[in-house]
Amino acid sequence: MTNQKIPVIYVISDALGETAEFVSRAAAAQFNGIKIKIRRVPYVQEETHIDEILEEAVEEQAILAYTIVVQDLRLYIERRAKEKNLVTIDILSPLITAIAEKTGSQPRNIPNIIHRLDEQYFRKIEAVEFAVKYDDGKDPRGALYADVVLIGVSRTSKTPLSMYLAHKGIKTANIPIVPEVTPPRELFVISPKKIFGLVLDPHKLNQIRSERLKTLGLGASADYASLNRIMQELEYAEQVMKKIGCQIIDTTTRAVEETASIILQKIYKGE
């Protein structure tokens, strides 16, 4: 056994080849004490590439395990491998054929389709990470790279709305507007079309802030929750919003989903 040549499996795929490699390793694991070398060859989409792979595989008398969805390429691998006396294992085709027969539908035969579908998922993850990084004005530079920028005084649902939009794949930054703090210059250099100012009825905001203070164990009489202070903040915020020229949305009677719907319609229409 010690002098026996190590078996080699060539994993050939028109995508990443993860499926074929996983199956190959699962099969190899059934043979205790036998080393099996697995070589993955991804993104094989031309006959000339197949020829190059087979030339190398012949030298090692390798097993060919492949996941190729384009029928012409599958047939080419089978024909050329037979000419060279190489063993082939078509991992996807039998199952695709069985599903087609069972459903009466025809497969799309699109290479890398799983990863194309996954792109939407990864965009969502990226948008969520973006929203967390640029939440509450942590870094105003995020406004330069955001799809949407939310501005408003404290407790106008900027963060929940940012996260909701992020789950739609929209990179969202939010920046608080406070009378004592000069608004970041980034708000005046980006397109006002992607900035949305959130406002709220002062009495409703007073109620929300008072409840917030209670949860923090603080007195509801703090300046943060006083009606005069809130009206001062809202007036200043609206002045900033009008100076920027952004759309102002009153969120008093709107759920986060409703506000998000307004924003999505605007950005998709390019208004």
Short mmCIF file of the C-alpha atoms (twelve columns), coordinates in Angstrom:
data_MODEL
# 
_entry.id   MODEL 
# 
loop_
_atom_site.group_PDB 
_atom_site.id 
_atom_site.type_symbol 
_atom_site.label_atom_id 
_atom_site.label_alt_id 
_atom_site.label_comp_id 
_atom_site.label_asym_id 
_atom_site.label_seq_id 
_atom_site.Cartn_x 
_atom_site.Cartn_y 
_atom_site.Cartn_z 
_atom_site.pdbx_PDB_model_num 
ATOM 1   C CA . MET A 1   0.000   0.000  0.000   1 
ATOM 2   C CA . THR A 2   2.855   2.416  0.800   1 
ATOM 3   C CA . ASN A 3   4.176   2.277  -2.788  1 
ATOM 4   C CA . GLN A 4   0.772   2.827  -4.344  1 
ATOM 5   C CA . LYS A 5   0.340   6.120  -6.139  1 
ATOM 6   C CA . ILE A 6   -1.974  8.594  -4.368  1 
ATOM 7   C CA . PRO A 7   -5.336  8.747  -6.198  1 
ATOM 8   C CA . VAL A 8   -6.219  12.165 -7.606  1 
ATOM 9   C CA . ILE A 9   -9.686  13.614 -8.151  1 
ATOM 10  C CA . TYR A 10  -10.034 16.566 -10.485 1 
ATOM 11  C CA . VAL A 11  -13.039 18.639 -9.452  1 
ATOM 12  C CA . ILE A 12  -14.196 20.508 -12.563 1 
ATOM 13  C CA . SER A 13  -16.917 23.160 -12.435 1 
ATOM 14  C CA . ASP A 14  -18.352 26.040 -14.425 1 
ATOM 15  C CA . ALA A 15  -18.687 27.896 -11.117 1 
ATOM 16  C CA . LEU A 16  -16.656 27.687 -7.914  1 
ATOM 17  C CA . GLY A 17  -16.769 23.891 -7.709  1 
ATOM 18  C CA . GLU A 18  -17.705 23.818 -4.033  1 
ATOM 19  C CA . THR A 19  -20.462 21.241 -4.552  1 
ATOM 20  C CA . ALA A 20  -18.270 18.762 -6.405  1 
ATOM 21  C CA . GLU A 21  -15.404 19.231 -3.965  1 
ATOM 22  C CA . PHE A 22  -17.701 18.626 -0.977  1 
ATOM 23  C CA . VAL A 23  -19.064 15.424 -2.517  1 
ATOM 24  C CA . SER A 24  -15.551 14.268 -3.444  1 
ATOM 25  C CA . ARG A 25  -14.237 14.826 0.066   1 
ATOM 26  C CA . ALA A 26  -17.253 13.070 1.569   1 
ATOM 27  C CA . ALA A 27  -16.564 10.053 -0.652  1 
ATOM 28  C CA . ALA A 28  -12.823 10.097 0.097   1 
ATOM 29  C CA . ALA A 29  -13.529 10.156 3.839   1 
ATOM 30  C CA . GLN A 30  -15.044 6.669  3.541   1 
ATOM 31  C CA . PHE A 31  -11.594 5.204  2.889   1 
ATOM 32  C CA . ASN A 32  -9.698  5.131  6.126   1 
ATOM 33  C CA . GLY A 33  -5.919  5.383  5.817   1 
ATOM 34  C CA . ILE A 34  -5.942  6.154  2.091   1 
ATOM 35  C CA . LYS A 35  -4.730  9.559  0.993   1 
ATOM 36  C CA . ILE A 36  -6.651  11.111 -1.853  1 
ATOM 37  C CA . LYS A 37  -5.565  14.321 -3.517  1 
ATOM 38  C CA . ILE A 38  -8.311  16.667 -4.689  1 
ATOM 39  C CA . ARG A 39  -7.631  19.415 -7.179  1 
ATOM 40  C CA . ARG A 40  -10.398 21.925 -7.823  1 
ATOM 41  C CA . VAL A 41  -10.593 23.637 -11.245 1 
ATOM 42  C CA . PRO A 42  -13.301 26.352 -11.181 1 
ATOM 43  C CA . TYR A 43  -14.921 28.443 -13.927 1 
ATOM 44  C CA . VAL A 44  -14.433 25.956 -16.750 1 
ATOM 45  C CA . GLN A 45  -16.594 27.253 -19.600 1 
ATOM 46  C CA . GLU A 46  -14.633 26.501 -22.769 1 
ATOM 47  C CA . GLU A 47  -13.625 23.321 -24.592 1 
ATOM 48  C CA . THR A 48  -9.997  24.456 -24.849 1 
ATOM 49  C CA . HIS A 49  -9.867  24.716 -21.048 1 
ATOM 50  C CA . ILE A 50  -11.264 21.202 -20.763 1 
ATOM 51  C CA . ASP A 51  -8.556  19.922 -23.133 1 
ATOM 52  C CA . GLU A 52  -5.848  21.473 -20.953 1 
ATOM 53  C CA . ILE A 53  -7.299  19.878 -17.817 1 
ATOM 54  C CA . LEU A 54  -7.567  16.445 -19.423 1 
ATOM 55  C CA . GLU A 55  -3.956  16.556 -20.605 1 
ATOM 56  C CA . GLU A 56  -2.848  16.998 -17.007 1 
ATOM 57  C CA . ALA A 57  -5.384  14.485 -15.678 1 
ATOM 58  C CA . VAL A 58  -4.081  11.762 -18.006 1 
ATOM 59  C CA . GLU A 59  -0.626  11.969 -16.485 1 
ATOM 60  C CA . GLU A 60  -2.075  11.228 -13.028 1 
ATOM 61  C CA . GLN A 61  -4.859  8.944  -14.299 1 
ATOM 62  C CA . ALA A 62  -7.171  11.101 -12.259 1 
ATOM 63  C CA . ILE A 63  -10.869 10.659 -11.617 1 
ATOM 64  C CA . LEU A 64  -12.908 13.537 -13.061 1 
ATOM 65  C CA . ALA A 65  -15.769 14.745 -10.858 1 
ATOM 66  C CA . TYR A 66  -17.635 17.604 -12.455 1 
ATOM 67  C CA . THR A 67  -20.571 19.954 -12.071 1 
ATOM 68  C CA . ILE A 68  -21.171 21.437 -15.505 1 
ATOM 69  C CA . VAL A 69  -24.682 22.584 -16.409 1 
ATOM 70  C CA . VAL A 70  -24.150 23.414 -20.088 1 
ATOM 71  C CA . GLN A 71  -25.011 20.222 -21.965 1 
ATOM 72  C CA . ASP A 72  -22.531 20.696 -24.815 1 
ATOM 73  C CA . LEU A 73  -19.651 20.982 -22.352 1 
ATOM 74  C CA . ARG A 74  -20.832 17.921 -20.424 1 
ATOM 75  C CA . LEU A 75  -20.905 15.871 -23.595 1 
ATOM 76  C CA . TYR A 76  -17.475 17.179 -24.567 1 
ATOM 77  C CA . ILE A 77  -15.964 16.159 -21.241 1 
ATOM 78  C CA . GLU A 78  -17.485 12.691 -21.506 1 
ATOM 79  C CA . ARG A 79  -16.292 12.166 -25.086 1 
ATOM 80  C CA . ARG A 80  -12.759 13.442 -24.546 1 
ATOM 81  C CA . ALA A 81  -12.380 11.618 -21.228 1 
ATOM 82  C CA . LYS A 82  -13.503 8.343  -22.833 1 
ATOM 83  C CA . GLU A 83  -10.866 8.800  -25.525 1 
ATOM 84  C CA . LYS A 84  -8.233  9.088  -22.810 1 
ATOM 85  C CA . ASN A 85  -9.620  6.240  -20.659 1 
ATOM 86  C CA . LEU A 86  -10.407 8.551  -17.750 1 
ATOM 87  C CA . VAL A 87  -13.169 7.860  -15.234 1 
ATOM 88  C CA . THR A 88  -15.833 10.605 -15.040 1 
ATOM 89  C CA . ILE A 89  -18.481 11.318 -12.419 1 
ATOM 90  C CA . ASP A 90  -21.281 13.699 -13.443 1 
ATOM 91  C CA . ILE A 91  -22.521 14.970 -10.082 1 
ATOM 92  C CA . LEU A 92  -25.340 17.363 -11.070 1 
ATOM 93  C CA . SER A 93  -26.782 16.014 -14.288 1 
ATOM 94  C CA . PRO A 94  -28.611 12.890 -12.946 1 
ATOM 95  C CA . LEU A 95  -30.425 14.924 -10.293 1 
ATOM 96  C CA . ILE A 96  -31.265 17.728 -12.717 1 
ATOM 97  C CA . THR A 97  -32.678 15.162 -15.140 1 
ATOM 98  C CA . ALA A 98  -34.737 13.511 -12.392 1 
ATOM 99  C CA . ILE A 99  -36.214 16.859 -11.297 1 
ATOM 100 C CA . ALA A 100 -37.010 17.761 -14.907 1 
ATOM 101 C CA . GLU A 101 -38.827 14.443 -15.439 1 
ATOM 102 C CA . LYS A 102 -40.712 14.760 -12.157 1 
ATOM 103 C CA . THR A 103 -41.832 18.356 -12.683 1 
ATOM 104 C CA . GLY A 104 -42.150 18.445 -16.446 1 
ATOM 105 C CA . SER A 105 -40.058 21.628 -16.439 1 
ATOM 106 C CA . GLN A 106 -36.824 22.334 -18.238 1 
ATOM 107 C CA . PRO A 107 -33.700 23.438 -16.322 1 
ATOM 108 C CA . ARG A 108 -32.270 26.888 -17.019 1 
ATOM 109 C CA . ASN A 109 -28.712 25.530 -17.336 1 
ATOM 110 C CA . ILE A 110 -27.179 28.762 -16.042 1 
ATOM 111 C CA . PRO A 111 -23.649 28.406 -14.629 1 
ATOM 112 C CA . ASN A 112 -23.000 29.805 -11.137 1 
ATOM 113 C CA . ILE A 113 -26.712 30.420 -10.568 1 
ATOM 114 C CA . ILE A 114 -26.561 29.828 -6.796  1 
ATOM 115 C CA . HIS A 115 -23.975 32.532 -6.337  1 
ATOM 116 C CA . ARG A 116 -25.938 34.893 -8.544  1 
ATOM 117 C CA . LEU A 117 -28.925 34.420 -6.252  1 
ATOM 118 C CA . ASP A 118 -26.642 34.914 -3.248  1 
ATOM 119 C CA . GLU A 119 -25.580 38.349 -4.490  1 
ATOM 120 C CA . GLN A 120 -28.782 39.835 -3.114  1 
ATOM 121 C CA . TYR A 121 -28.072 38.276 0.288   1 
ATOM 122 C CA . PHE A 122 -24.537 39.643 0.378   1 
ATOM 123 C CA . ARG A 123 -25.760 43.102 -0.629  1 
ATOM 124 C CA . LYS A 124 -28.111 42.985 2.340   1 
ATOM 125 C CA . ILE A 125 -25.327 41.982 4.733   1 
ATOM 126 C CA . GLU A 126 -23.104 44.749 3.384   1 
ATOM 127 C CA . ALA A 127 -25.924 47.284 3.802   1 
ATOM 128 C CA . VAL A 128 -26.573 46.189 7.405   1 
ATOM 129 C CA . GLU A 129 -22.876 46.513 8.255   1 
ATOM 130 C CA . PHE A 130 -22.877 49.947 6.618   1 
ATOM 131 C CA . ALA A 131 -25.905 51.067 8.649   1 
ATOM 132 C CA . VAL A 132 -24.260 49.992 11.897  1 
ATOM 133 C CA . LYS A 133 -20.964 51.687 11.032  1 
ATOM 134 C CA . TYR A 134 -22.577 54.991 10.085  1 
ATOM 135 C CA . ASP A 135 -25.363 55.043 12.667  1 
ATOM 136 C CA . ASP A 136 -26.142 58.200 14.658  1 
ATOM 137 C CA . GLY A 137 -23.457 60.300 12.993  1 
ATOM 138 C CA . LYS A 138 -20.548 58.135 14.187  1 
ATOM 139 C CA . ASP A 139 -18.724 59.050 10.997  1 
ATOM 140 C CA . PRO A 140 -20.364 61.713 8.795   1 
ATOM 141 C CA . ARG A 141 -18.176 60.605 5.876   1 
ATOM 142 C CA . GLY A 142 -20.586 57.703 5.467   1 
ATOM 143 C CA . ALA A 143 -22.981 60.168 3.839   1 
ATOM 144 C CA . LEU A 144 -20.631 60.328 0.852   1 
ATOM 145 C CA . TYR A 145 -21.003 56.591 0.178   1 
ATOM 146 C CA . ALA A 146 -24.604 56.029 1.282   1 
ATOM 147 C CA . ASP A 147 -27.586 55.369 -0.965  1 
ATOM 148 C CA . VAL A 148 -29.778 57.172 1.548   1 
ATOM 149 C CA . VAL A 149 -28.980 59.638 4.337   1 
ATOM 150 C CA . LEU A 150 -31.477 60.210 7.143   1 
ATOM 151 C CA . ILE A 151 -31.319 63.351 9.253   1 
ATOM 152 C CA . GLY A 152 -33.441 64.535 12.152  1 
ATOM 153 C CA . VAL A 153 -33.508 65.203 15.858  1 
ATOM 154 C CA . SER A 154 -33.171 62.446 18.426  1 
ATOM 155 C CA . ARG A 155 -35.898 59.757 18.583  1 
ATOM 156 C CA . THR A 156 -37.390 60.334 15.133  1 
ATOM 157 C CA . SER A 157 -36.794 56.659 14.181  1 
ATOM 158 C CA . LYS A 158 -33.591 57.256 12.211  1 
ATOM 159 C CA . THR A 159 -31.882 54.061 13.406  1 
ATOM 160 C CA . PRO A 160 -34.862 51.678 13.007  1 
ATOM 161 C CA . LEU A 161 -35.495 53.113 9.553   1 
ATOM 162 C CA . SER A 162 -31.804 52.744 8.628   1 
ATOM 163 C CA . MET A 163 -31.877 49.070 9.580   1 
ATOM 164 C CA . TYR A 164 -35.149 48.465 7.741   1 
ATOM 165 C CA . LEU A 165 -33.716 49.987 4.564   1 
ATOM 166 C CA . ALA A 166 -30.505 48.009 5.055   1 
ATOM 167 C CA . HIS A 167 -32.501 44.781 4.945   1 
ATOM 168 C CA . LYS A 168 -33.729 45.952 1.549   1 
ATOM 169 C CA . GLY A 169 -30.093 46.249 0.444   1 
ATOM 170 C CA . ILE A 170 -30.015 50.058 0.756   1 
ATOM 171 C CA . LYS A 171 -26.855 51.505 2.314   1 
ATOM 172 C CA . THR A 172 -28.158 54.033 4.811   1 
ATOM 173 C CA . ALA A 173 -26.353 56.515 7.037   1 
ATOM 174 C CA . ASN A 174 -28.145 58.605 9.640   1 
ATOM 175 C CA . ILE A 175 -27.009 61.851 11.208  1 
ATOM 176 C CA . PRO A 176 -28.616 63.615 14.192  1 
ATOM 177 C CA . ILE A 177 -29.379 67.319 13.965  1 
ATOM 178 C CA . VAL A 178 -28.666 69.198 17.207  1 
ATOM 179 C CA . PRO A 179 -28.803 73.006 17.589  1 
ATOM 180 C CA . GLU A 180 -25.454 73.117 19.409  1 
ATOM 181 C CA . VAL A 181 -23.646 71.125 16.730  1 
ATOM 182 C CA . THR A 182 -22.902 72.403 13.247  1 
ATOM 183 C CA . PRO A 183 -24.263 69.967 10.638  1 
ATOM 184 C CA . PRO A 184 -21.430 68.082 8.893   1 
ATOM 185 C CA . ARG A 185 -20.283 69.559 5.598   1 
ATOM 186 C CA . GLU A 186 -20.956 66.210 3.878   1 
ATOM 187 C CA . LEU A 187 -24.692 67.021 3.949   1 
ATOM 188 C CA . PHE A 188 -24.079 70.021 1.694   1 
ATOM 189 C CA . VAL A 189 -21.845 68.346 -0.900  1 
ATOM 190 C CA . ILE A 190 -23.963 65.294 -1.735  1 
ATOM 191 C CA . SER A 191 -27.169 65.268 -3.763  1 
ATOM 192 C CA . PRO A 192 -30.147 66.436 -1.677  1 
ATOM 193 C CA . LYS A 193 -32.197 63.798 -3.496  1 
ATOM 194 C CA . LYS A 194 -30.697 61.072 -1.326  1 
ATOM 195 C CA . ILE A 195 -31.192 62.968 1.939   1 
ATOM 196 C CA . PHE A 196 -34.447 62.631 3.872   1 
ATOM 197 C CA . GLY A 197 -35.312 64.786 6.869   1 
ATOM 198 C CA . LEU A 198 -37.473 63.144 9.520   1 
ATOM 199 C CA . VAL A 199 -39.761 65.247 11.704  1 
ATOM 200 C CA . LEU A 200 -42.282 64.364 14.365  1 
ATOM 201 C CA . ASP A 201 -45.119 66.099 16.182  1 
ATOM 202 C CA . PRO A 202 -43.509 67.806 19.234  1 
ATOM 203 C CA . HIS A 203 -46.051 66.386 21.684  1 
ATOM 204 C CA . LYS A 204 -45.521 62.871 20.351  1 
ATOM 205 C CA . LEU A 205 -41.768 63.362 20.550  1 
ATOM 206 C CA . ASN A 206 -42.138 64.630 24.111  1 
ATOM 207 C CA . GLN A 207 -43.950 61.431 25.024  1 
ATOM 208 C CA . ILE A 208 -41.349 59.215 23.346  1 
ATOM 209 C CA . ARG A 209 -38.423 60.974 25.007  1 
ATOM 210 C CA . SER A 210 -40.079 60.907 28.428  1 
ATOM 211 C CA . GLU A 211 -40.544 57.147 28.133  1 
ATOM 212 C CA . ARG A 212 -36.938 56.817 27.017  1 
ATOM 213 C CA . LEU A 213 -35.718 58.661 30.099  1 
ATOM 214 C CA . LYS A 214 -37.823 56.408 32.349  1 
ATOM 215 C CA . THR A 215 -36.224 53.284 30.855  1 
ATOM 216 C CA . LEU A 216 -32.822 54.813 31.618  1 
ATOM 217 C CA . GLY A 217 -33.876 55.513 35.210  1 
ATOM 218 C CA . LEU A 218 -33.787 59.286 34.704  1 
ATOM 219 C CA . GLY A 219 -36.387 61.902 35.538  1 
ATOM 220 C CA . ALA A 220 -38.825 62.834 32.805  1 
ATOM 221 C CA . SER A 221 -38.294 66.510 33.627  1 
ATOM 222 C CA . ALA A 222 -34.831 66.555 32.046  1 
ATOM 223 C CA . ASP A 223 -34.255 69.203 29.382  1 
ATOM 224 C CA . TYR A 224 -33.999 66.414 26.750  1 
ATOM 225 C CA . ALA A 225 -37.736 65.738 27.113  1 
ATOM 226 C CA . SER A 226 -38.998 69.275 27.731  1 
ATOM 227 C CA . LEU A 227 -41.495 70.530 25.176  1 
ATOM 228 C CA . ASN A 228 -39.711 73.859 24.764  1 
ATOM 229 C CA . ARG A 229 -36.423 72.137 24.029  1 
ATOM 230 C CA . ILE A 230 -38.074 69.756 21.557  1 
ATOM 231 C CA . MET A 231 -39.757 72.615 19.665  1 
ATOM 232 C CA . GLN A 232 -36.431 74.452 19.519  1 
ATOM 233 C CA . GLU A 233 -34.704 71.336 18.101  1 
ATOM 234 C CA . LEU A 234 -37.428 70.706 15.534  1 
ATOM 235 C CA . GLU A 235 -37.385 74.314 14.355  1 
ATOM 236 C CA . TYR A 236 -33.612 74.235 13.955  1 
ATOM 237 C CA . ALA A 237 -33.728 70.848 12.186  1 
ATOM 238 C CA . GLU A 238 -36.298 72.101 9.663   1 
ATOM 239 C CA . GLN A 239 -34.135 75.138 8.942   1 
ATOM 240 C CA . VAL A 240 -31.215 72.811 8.180   1 
ATOM 241 C CA . MET A 241 -33.376 70.562 6.016   1 
ATOM 242 C CA . LYS A 242 -34.696 73.482 3.986   1 
ATOM 243 C CA . LYS A 243 -31.164 74.815 3.538   1 
ATOM 244 C CA . ILE A 244 -30.078 71.414 2.210   1 
ATOM 245 C CA . GLY A 245 -33.152 71.175 0.006   1 
ATOM 246 C CA . CYS A 246 -33.987 67.603 0.976   1 
ATOM 247 C CA . GLN A 247 -37.411 66.022 1.253   1 
ATOM 248 C CA . ILE A 248 -38.986 66.271 4.695   1 
ATOM 249 C CA . ILE A 249 -41.125 63.382 5.942   1 
ATOM 250 C CA . ASP A 250 -43.458 63.687 8.919   1 
ATOM 251 C CA . THR A 251 -43.253 60.311 10.685  1 
ATOM 252 C CA . THR A 252 -45.846 61.123 13.378  1 
ATOM 253 C CA . THR A 253 -48.545 58.790 12.062  1 
ATOM 254 C CA . ARG A 254 -46.367 56.560 9.926   1 
ATOM 255 C CA . ALA A 255 -44.897 53.175 10.756  1 
ATOM 256 C CA . VAL A 256 -41.259 52.549 9.807   1 
ATOM 257 C CA . GLU A 257 -42.440 50.452 6.848   1 
ATOM 258 C CA . GLU A 258 -44.568 53.322 5.506   1 
ATOM 259 C CA . THR A 259 -41.735 55.838 5.743   1 
ATOM 260 C CA . ALA A 260 -39.377 53.354 4.092   1 
ATOM 261 C CA . SER A 261 -41.863 52.860 1.265   1 
ATOM 262 C CA . ILE A 262 -41.892 56.612 0.553   1 
ATOM 263 C CA . ILE A 263 -38.084 56.697 0.480   1 
ATOM 264 C CA . LEU A 264 -37.769 53.617 -1.722  1 
ATOM 265 C CA . GLN A 265 -40.230 54.997 -4.243  1 
ATOM 266 C CA . LYS A 266 -38.272 58.253 -4.419  1 
ATOM 267 C CA . ILE A 267 -34.830 56.696 -4.876  1 
ATOM 268 C CA . TYR A 268 -36.017 54.106 -7.402  1 
ATOM 269 C CA . LYS A 269 -37.720 56.809 -9.478  1 
ATOM 270 C CA . GLY A 270 -34.655 59.035 -9.129  1 
ATOM 271 C CA . GLU A 271 -36.776 61.908 -7.895  1 
# 
